[in-house]
Every structure is written in C-alpha cells, then in structure tokens.
Amino acid sequence: MGNRFFIILLIFVSLLPACRKTEEAYFSESSRKGTAEAPVKEVPKDILATQQAFSNVVKVVNPAVVNISTVSKKKLVQPFFEMSPFFEDFFGGRGGMPQYRRENSLGSGFIISKDGYIITNDHVVRDAESIQVTLSDEKTYKGKVVGGDPKTDIAVIKINANGDLPVAVLGDSDKLSVGQWSIAIGNPFGLNRTVTVGVISATGRSNMGIETYENFIQTDASINPGNSGGPLLNVYGEVIGINTAIVASGQGIGFAIPINMAKIAVPQLIKKGNVTRGWLGVSIQPVTEDLAQSFGLNKTQGALVSDVVPGSPAAKAGVRQGDIITGFAGKEIKSVQQLQLTVANTPVGSAVEIEVLREGQTKKLTVAPASADSAAALAPAPSEAGSAALGLAVADLPRELKQTGLQGVIVTDVEEGGLAAESGIQQGDVLVSVNQKKISGTGDYARAIKDAERKGSVALLVRRGNASIYFAMKIR
C-alpha cells in the first residue's frame, strides 16, 4: 500500500510542469512583467510623450468634471385628429386636465469656482424640476439653476458642498488653430467620465441652425448624447469649449461653444440670471459678389445695411441705409454672423468705433450699442392682429397664397409657452376658421377671437401644407 501511494504521488508531481506549460500557452505577457518580450520593443518617444500628455490632462481635470442628471415634466401634446375632433380629446381626457409625463435626462458640466458654480448647457437643465450633480468621488449634490441663456445654450448651476471643490481652468478659444489636439470628457449614454481625443477640425462654424449666436468649434473628438455641457480641453488641460451638439447623420463631427463666449455670459448669469446684449438697430444682409461689384468692393465681405431703425444707436451714430459695415470695435467684419456676434458681446453703452463703406469712401463713426431689450420699444407697431390669450399674431395672407384660392390669415408669430405654442400651432400656419366660422382677413379673425374669448374656448382649423388640422383650446 505504501509503495503504491508513493508511485501515484511521483506520477502526479511529474505531471505538474506539463500542466503549467499548457496554461501558459494561452497567452504571452509583456517582458515588462517578466514572462515575455513586448511585440513592439521600441516605441517612438514622441508617441509615449503624447500618450502621457493625455493621461496627465485627464488626471488633473477629471475631478472638476461633473455628471448631471435631471428630471423634468413635459406636457403631452395630443396627436392632431387621430382621436375625436371634439374639445374633450384636446383637453387631456380626464376631467379636462392636461396630461404630463416625467422625463429623465443626462448631461455633463465642469466646476469653475471652489464654492460650487458649474457651467453646462442650457438645454441640459432647461425646465428641470430636479437636478442631481455627481462629482468624481461619487458624492451627489442637489443642483440649482442660477441662470440660463438659450441664445448661446449656456447655463450656470450651483451646488453647496462642504469644503473647496476642484476647479477647471479656462483657456483662450480665440487662439485655437485647426489641427490642434482636443480632449472631451463627459457622460455619454450614462458612461461616466468617458474620455475621447481628436483634433480641432474647424473654428467659427455658424449657420448651423442650433443656436441664435453661433461661433462653434468643430472637433472630431467623439461627442455623444450625455456629453452636452462637458469640457473640451487642450493639451494643457485648459477648457477651450463646452461640448454641445453633433451632426446626427455623420461621425466625427461635433461642436463646442468657445469658452470665450462663456466668459462673457457666465458673470452675467451668476449676477442676474440672464444675459444683456448689445444692439445697433440695423437690418443687415450678406454682401454677395454682385453687391460687392456694384458697391465698389474688391471682396465679398462686410455686412450691408438694408434698414436703420429710427432713434436706434445706429441712427444716432449716422449709419445709413446702403452702408456696408466693414469694421467694428477694431475688428474687421467679414460676415453678417460675425457682426451680430461682435455687437451682441459689446458692453451696453460703451462707445466703439464703427467703419462703413459709403459711396466708395470709408467713413469712421462712433456708436454706443443699447440693450437688445430696448429694441422692442423702438420697433414700429406691427400691422397685425393678435390674441394675447392665445399667444399668437396673424396677418393677411400674402398675394401668392390668395392666388391659390386659400382664405384665412397666416400666423406670423407664436409666443413661447403660450396656449397656441403648447397646442402645436406653428409660425406659417394658415388659420382658416375660428369656432367653425370662416375668416378672410385680420378683421374677421379679431372679431371671431373676441367672441371666443367671451365663451372661454376656441377651435381653430389650420391649413399646414396640404393638411388640414383642428386645434382646440380652453382660454384661460
């Protein structure tokens, strides 16, 4: 028995090396761990340096990046006439009360002050009922919106934390060059602290239809839903932009708001909750090749003044219809968008020099932009009919629509948050009837709406393209 046990033990021990060799054959470890050589023995030093630079940026900046989770209440809009065409179906069904649903959304942001001010996108926190902010140490805090600016999609929120918080350092987005490295950190699809790397693909992107004031940085660093509001960084770890939007139909095309735009908006948002912008009081249009030739310009740049509002800063400064604005506050004006952005960012009331081309001669004028809020006071009274209760304005149909045999009035403006907007009425819709009474002009409309306001309810028949749609509302 003893000899037999000894023989079995000897056989088992002799098989152990073979077992180890079989296990080790499944993979090879790098020689840096002592078992095998690395496949590439000499990595170029510049690649290693670049890799280390990215790691350094993430290590230093990550603590200042936050994840933002919001809950908002959205009103359910009834589909056009898929249900009954009577009032009950449009007023929410049960008890005539509107129906709502709660929506959860994710975004990103970055801390700019030790006491808890955070920059993010306005669309991330707009209409949020509750905001939860998660830091890199997984601690969560309740966030409060300090101010938001929909025209640039920038918002500031605040959290109250014990002790000083890590802070992101802001760079200078005016000094960016195409081809420079860019690093995005954020919360795409809920994947916390995702880091992507690319280059600056372009600067000064406008006419994207995303915001009112556009001067985007384009990057191919991957940006996805949830990245919104997070920082775009350079290799020094400085924030150069706020990640904002993507081209849904393409890959590697993302947009960030230049941080210098935020530097103008954020102090105002913290101080008073909104942004006051400069206003000249001119209508402008691009300078085409034909216009440039007729005005004696050798290049298609500047902004052509097509109209001047009486009593506006531009009128007081001596700007005239037909002037081409070629310079403003020491900056050469190359496009309409650039002038709009430059004027908007000019402090209200500060005197600046404006350069115009008039009858082939360059003239220099001095203008002091007023607040954009004063534009409405100087604007001429519109020759439209409107309804404050519904929150819309209408005008007589243009001749080309009348020639088609269509009757009614055209919607020229829809107040954001008004009854008409909440019901789904859009600018450009043609109102054909009010409470089953056909209307042929603004006079008919005004009388019909006045009668509807006394009744407390209204049904509008709308022509949109080739479709006819009824909208019903209770007038508050």
C-alpha positions in Angstrom: 0.0 0.0 0.0 2.8 2.4 0.9 4.7 1.7 -2.3 1.6 2.1 -4.4 0.8 5.5 -2.8 4.4 6.6 -3.4 4.3 5.7 -7.1 1.0 7.6 -7.6 2.4 10.7 -5.9 5.5 10.6 -8.0 3.4 10.4 -11.2 1.3 13.4 -10.1 4.3 15.5 -9.3 6.0 14.7 -12.6 2.8 16.0 -14.5 2.8 19.4 -12.8 5.2 21.2 -15.2 3.2 19.9 -18.1 0.1 21.4 -16.6 1.8 24.8 -16.1 3.1 24.9 -19.7 -0.4 24.1 -21.0 -1.9 27.1 -19.0 0.9 29.5 -20.0 0.4 28.7 -23.7 -2.9 30.5 -23.8 -1.3 34.0 -23.7 2.0 35.9 -23.6 2.7 38.6 -21.1 4.9 41.6 -21.7 8.6 41.3 -20.7 7.9 44.3 -18.5 6.2 41.8 -16.3 9.0 39.3 -16.7 7.4 36.5 -18.8 7.7 37.6 -22.5 9.0 40.5 -24.7 6.6 43.2 -25.9 5.6 42.8 -29.5 7.0 46.3 -30.3 10.3 46.8 -28.5 11.0 50.4 -29.3 8.0 52.8 -29.2 8.9 56.3 -30.5 9.4 58.8 -27.7 7.1 61.4 -29.2 4.2 58.8 -29.1 4.9 58.0 -25.5 5.1 61.7 -24.6 1.7 62.3 -26.3 0.2 59.4 -24.5 1.5 60.7 -21.2 0.2 64.2 -22.0 -3.3 62.9 -22.5 -3.1 60.9 -19.2 -1.9 64.0 -17.4 -4.7 66.1 -18.7 -7.4 63.6 -17.6 -5.8 63.0 -14.2 -5.7 66.7 -13.4 -9.0 67.9 -14.9 -11.3 64.9 -14.2 -12.0 65.9 -10.6 -13.6 69.1 -11.9 -15.9 67.4 -14.4 -19.4 66.5 -13.1 -22.3 64.3 -14.3 -25.7 65.9 -14.3 -29.0 64.1 -14.0 -32.3 65.9 -14.4 -36.0 65.2 -14.1 -38.4 67.4 -16.0 -42.2 67.5 -16.5 -43.3 67.6 -20.2 -46.8 68.3 -21.3 -48.3 65.6 -23.6 -49.5 67.0 -26.9 -52.5 65.3 -28.3 -51.9 63.9 -31.9 -53.8 66.0 -34.4 -57.2 64.5 -35.2 -56.3 60.8 -34.6 -59.0 60.9 -31.8 -62.3 62.6 -31.5 -62.4 66.1 -33.0 -64.3 67.5 -30.0 -63.0 69.5 -27.1 -62.7 66.8 -24.6 -60.0 64.9 -26.5 -57.8 68.0 -26.7 -58.1 69.0 -23.0 -56.4 65.9 -21.7 -59.3 63.5 -21.4 -59.8 63.0 -17.7 -61.6 65.9 -16.1 -60.3 68.3 -18.7 -56.9 68.4 -17.1 -53.7 68.4 -19.3 -51.6 65.3 -19.2 -47.9 65.3 -18.3 -45.1 62.8 -18.3 -41.8 62.9 -16.4 -38.5 62.7 -18.4 -35.1 61.8 -17.2 -32.0 63.1 -19.0 -28.3 63.1 -18.6 -25.6 65.7 -19.2 -22.2 66.9 -18.1 -20.6 70.0 -16.7 -17.5 71.4 -15.1 -16.8 73.3 -11.9 -15.5 76.9 -12.3 -15.3 78.0 -8.6 -14.4 76.4 -5.3 -17.8 77.3 -3.9 -19.7 75.2 -6.5 -20.6 77.2 -9.6 -20.8 74.8 -12.6 -21.0 75.6 -16.3 -23.2 73.3 -18.5 -25.6 73.6 -21.5 -28.9 75.4 -21.1 -30.7 72.6 -22.8 -29.4 70.1 -20.2 -31.1 71.9 -17.3 -33.9 73.8 -19.0 -37.3 73.1 -17.5 -35.8 70.7 -14.9 -37.8 70.1 -11.8 -34.8 68.5 -10.0 -31.1 68.4 -10.8 -28.6 65.9 -9.3 -24.9 66.5 -9.7 -22.4 63.7 -9.2 -18.7 64.5 -8.6 -15.7 62.4 -9.4 -15.6 61.0 -5.8 -19.2 59.7 -6.5 -20.7 62.2 -4.0 -24.0 63.6 -5.2 -25.5 67.1 -4.5 -28.7 68.9 -5.4 -28.2 71.4 -8.1 -29.9 74.7 -8.6 -30.1 76.7 -11.8 -28.5 80.2 -11.3 -29.2 81.4 -14.8 -29.5 80.2 -18.4 -29.1 81.7 -21.9 -31.0 79.8 -24.6 -29.4 82.0 -27.3 -26.0 80.6 -26.7 -27.1 77.4 -24.9 -25.0 78.3 -21.8 -26.2 77.8 -18.2 -24.8 78.0 -14.7 -25.9 75.8 -11.9 -24.8 75.8 -8.2 -24.2 73.1 -5.6 -23.5 73.5 -1.9 -20.7 71.2 -0.8 -18.6 71.0 2.3 -15.1 72.4 1.6 -13.4 73.7 -1.5 -14.1 71.9 -4.8 -11.6 71.2 -7.6 -11.8 73.8 -10.3 -11.3 73.7 -14.1 -9.0 76.3 -15.6 -10.4 78.2 -18.6 -8.2 78.8 -21.7 -8.4 81.2 -24.6 -10.5 79.9 -27.5 -9.5 82.8 -29.7 -6.0 81.4 -30.0 -7.1 78.0 -31.4 -5.7 76.6 -34.6 -7.1 73.9 -36.8 -5.2 70.6 -36.2 -4.5 71.2 -32.5 -5.3 68.3 -30.2 -8.7 68.3 -28.4 -9.9 66.2 -25.5 -13.5 65.7 -24.5 -14.6 64.5 -21.1 -18.3 63.7 -20.2 -21.1 61.3 -19.5 -22.2 59.9 -22.9 -25.1 57.5 -22.7 -24.6 57.4 -18.9 -21.0 56.1 -19.3 -19.3 58.1 -16.5 -16.1 60.1 -17.2 -15.6 58.9 -20.8 -12.5 60.5 -22.4 -12.2 60.9 -26.2 -9.4 62.5 -28.2 -9.3 64.2 -31.6 -8.3 67.5 -33.2 -9.8 70.9 -33.8 -11.4 70.3 -37.2 -12.6 73.9 -37.7 -13.4 77.1 -35.9 -16.0 79.8 -36.3 -18.8 77.5 -37.6 -22.1 79.3 -37.9 -25.4 78.9 -39.8 -25.9 75.5 -38.2 -29.4 76.3 -37.0 -28.6 75.2 -33.5 -28.5 78.5 -31.6 -29.1 82.2 -32.2 -25.5 83.1 -31.7 -23.2 80.6 -33.2 -19.4 80.5 -33.4 -18.7 76.8 -32.9 -15.5 74.9 -32.5 -15.8 71.8 -34.7 -13.9 68.7 -33.4 -13.7 65.0 -34.3 -13.2 64.0 -30.6 -16.3 61.8 -30.1 -19.2 63.6 -28.7 -22.5 61.8 -27.9 -25.7 62.3 -26.0 -24.7 62.9 -22.4 -21.5 64.8 -23.4 -23.5 68.0 -23.6 -22.2 70.6 -21.2 -18.9 68.9 -20.6 -15.5 70.4 -21.3 -13.4 70.4 -24.5 -9.8 70.7 -23.4 -6.4 71.4 -25.0 -3.2 69.5 -24.1 -2.5 72.0 -21.3 -5.7 70.9 -19.5 -7.4 74.2 -20.2 -11.1 74.3 -21.1 -11.4 75.7 -24.6 -15.1 74.9 -25.3 -18.4 73.5 -24.0 -19.4 70.3 -25.8 -22.9 71.0 -27.2 -24.0 69.3 -30.4 -23.3 66.6 -33.0 -24.3 66.0 -36.6 -26.6 63.1 -36.2 -26.1 61.8 -39.8 -22.3 61.9 -39.6 -19.5 60.6 -37.4 -16.6 62.6 -36.1 -18.4 65.9 -36.4 -19.1 67.5 -33.0 -19.5 71.1 -32.0 -18.4 73.0 -28.9 -19.2 76.6 -27.7 -16.0 78.6 -27.5 -15.1 79.2 -23.9 -14.5 82.9 -24.6 -18.2 83.2 -25.3 -19.0 81.7 -21.9 -16.6 84.2 -20.3 -18.9 86.9 -21.4 -22.2 85.2 -20.5 -21.3 83.4 -17.2 -20.6 86.5 -15.0 -24.0 88.0 -16.0 -25.8 84.7 -15.4 -24.3 84.5 -11.9 -25.1 88.1 -11.2 -28.6 88.5 -12.6 -29.7 85.2 -14.1 -29.7 86.4 -17.8 -27.5 88.0 -20.4 -27.9 91.5 -21.7 -26.6 92.0 -25.2 -25.6 95.0 -27.3 -28.0 96.2 -30.1 -27.3 98.6 -33.0 -30.8 98.9 -34.6 -30.0 97.9 -38.2 -31.2 95.2 -40.6 -28.2 93.7 -42.4 -27.7 91.2 -45.2 -24.6 89.4 -46.7 -22.5 91.0 -49.4 -22.7 88.9 -52.5 -20.4 89.1 -55.5 -22.9 91.2 -57.4 -23.4 93.5 -54.5 -19.7 93.8 -53.9 -19.1 94.8 -57.5 -22.0 97.4 -57.5 -20.7 98.9 -54.3 -17.1 99.0 -55.5 -15.7 96.3 -53.1 -13.0 94.0 -54.3 -14.1 91.2 -52.0 -17.3 89.8 -50.7 -17.1 90.7 -47.0 -18.8 93.0 -44.6 -22.5 93.5 -43.8 -24.8 95.6 -46.0 -27.2 97.8 -44.0 -30.7 97.3 -45.6 -32.6 99.4 -43.0 -32.0 101.5 -39.9 -34.4 101.7 -37.0 -35.3 105.4 -36.3 -33.9 106.5 -32.9 -31.6 103.5 -32.6 -27.9 103.7 -31.7 -27.0 103.2 -35.3 -29.3 106.1 -36.4 -27.8 108.4 -33.8 -24.3 107.4 -34.9 -25.1 108.4 -38.5 -25.3 104.9 -40.1 -27.4 105.0 -43.3 -29.2 102.6 -45.4 -26.8 101.3 -48.1 -23.7 101.5 -45.9 -21.5 98.4 -45.7 -20.1 97.8 -42.2 -16.5 96.6 -42.7 -15.2 97.2 -39.1 -16.5 97.2 -35.6 -14.6 97.9 -32.4 -11.2 97.4 -34.1 -12.2 94.1 -35.7 -12.5 93.5 -39.4 -16.1 92.4 -40.2 -16.2 89.5 -42.7 -19.8 88.4 -42.4 -23.2 89.1 -41.1 -22.9 86.5 -38.4 -19.6 87.9 -37.2 -21.1 91.4 -36.9 -24.1 90.1 -35.0 -21.9 88.2 -32.5 -19.5 91.1 -32.1 -22.2 93.6 -31.4 -24.0 91.2 -29.0 -20.8 90.8 -27.0 -20.1 94.5 -26.8 -20.9 96.1 -23.3 -24.1 98.1 -23.5 -23.4 101.9 -23.5 -19.7 101.6 -24.3 -18.6 103.8 -27.2 -16.9 101.9 -30.1 -15.7 102.8 -33.5 -17.6 101.5 -36.5 -16.2 101.6 -40.0 -18.5 101.8 -43.0 -18.1 102.0 -46.8 -20.4 104.7 -48.2 -20.4 105.7 -51.9 -16.9 104.2 -52.3 -15.5 106.1 -49.4 -14.5 104.7 -46.0 -16.0 106.6 -43.0 -15.5 106.1 -39.3 -18.3 106.6 -36.9 -18.8 106.2 -33.1 -21.7 104.2 -31.8 -22.8 103.2 -28.3 -24.8 99.9 -28.5 -28.0 99.9 -26.4 -29.5 96.9 -24.7 -31.2 94.4 -27.1 -34.2 94.6 -24.7 -34.8 98.2 -25.9 -35.3 97.0 -29.5 -39.0 96.3 -28.9 -39.7 99.8 -27.6 -38.3 101.4 -30.8 -39.8 98.9 -33.2 -42.7 100.2 -35.2 -46.2 98.9 -34.2 -47.0 95.8 -36.3 -49.9 95.9 -38.7 -51.0 92.6 -37.5 -53.9 91.2 -35.5 -53.1 89.2 -32.4 -54.5 87.5 -29.3 -52.8 87.8 -26.0 -54.9 85.0 -24.6 -53.8 82.5 -27.3 -50.2 83.9 -27.6 -50.1 84.3 -31.4 -50.1 87.0 -34.0 -51.5 86.8 -37.5 -51.5 88.8 -40.7 -53.4 88.9 -44.0 -52.4 86.2 -46.5 -49.7 87.2 -49.0 -50.8 87.6 -52.6 -49.2 84.3 -53.7 -51.3 82.3 -51.2 -54.5 84.2 -52.1 -54.0 83.3 -55.8 -54.3 79.6 -54.9 -57.8 80.2 -53.6 -56.9 79.9 -50.0 -58.7 82.1 -47.4 -57.8 82.9 -43.9 -54.9 84.6 -42.1 -51.3 83.5 -41.7 -49.6 83.0 -38.3 -46.6 85.4 -38.1 -45.6 84.8 -34.5 -46.2 82.2 -31.8 -45.3 83.2 -28.2 -43.1 80.6 -26.5 -45.0 78.9 -23.7 -48.4 80.3 -24.8 -51.6 78.4 -25.5 -51.0 78.3 -29.2 -47.5 77.0 -28.8 -48.5 74.4 -26.3 -51.2 73.1 -28.6 -48.8 72.8 -31.5 -49.6 75.8 -33.7 -46.6 76.9 -35.7 -45.4 80.1 -37.4 -46.5 79.9 -41.1 -49.8 78.0 -40.4 -52.9 79.4 -42.1 -55.9 79.8 -39.8 -59.0 79.0 -41.9 -61.8 79.2 -39.4 -62.4 80.1 -35.7 -65.2 78.1 -34.0 -66.5 76.9 -37.4 -66.6 80.5 -38.7 -64.6 81.0 -41.9 -62.3 84.1 -41.8 -61.0 86.0 -44.7 -58.7 88.6 -43.1 -57.4 90.0 -39.8 -60.7 91.9 -39.2 -62.7 88.7 -39.3 -60.1 87.0 -37.1 -60.1 89.7 -34.4 -63.9 89.7 -34.1 -64.0 85.9 -34.0 -61.3 85.6 -31.3 -63.0 88.3 -29.2 -66.2 86.2 -29.3 -64.2 83.0 -28.5 -62.6 84.7 -25.5 -66.1 85.5 -24.1 -67.0 81.8 -24.5 -63.8 80.7 -22.9 -62.9 78.2 -25.6 -61.8 78.1 -29.2 -61.4 75.6 -32.1 -59.1 76.6 -34.9 -59.0 75.0 -38.3 -55.4 75.2 -39.6 -54.0 74.6 -43.0 -50.4 73.4 -42.9 -49.0 72.4 -46.3 -51.6 70.0 -47.8 -53.0 69.0 -44.4 -56.0 70.5 -42.5 -55.8 70.2 -38.7 -58.1 71.2 -35.9 -56.7 72.7 -32.7 -58.9 73.2 -29.6 -58.1 75.2 -26.6 -59.6 76.5 -23.4 -58.8 80.2 -23.0 -57.5 81.0 -19.5 
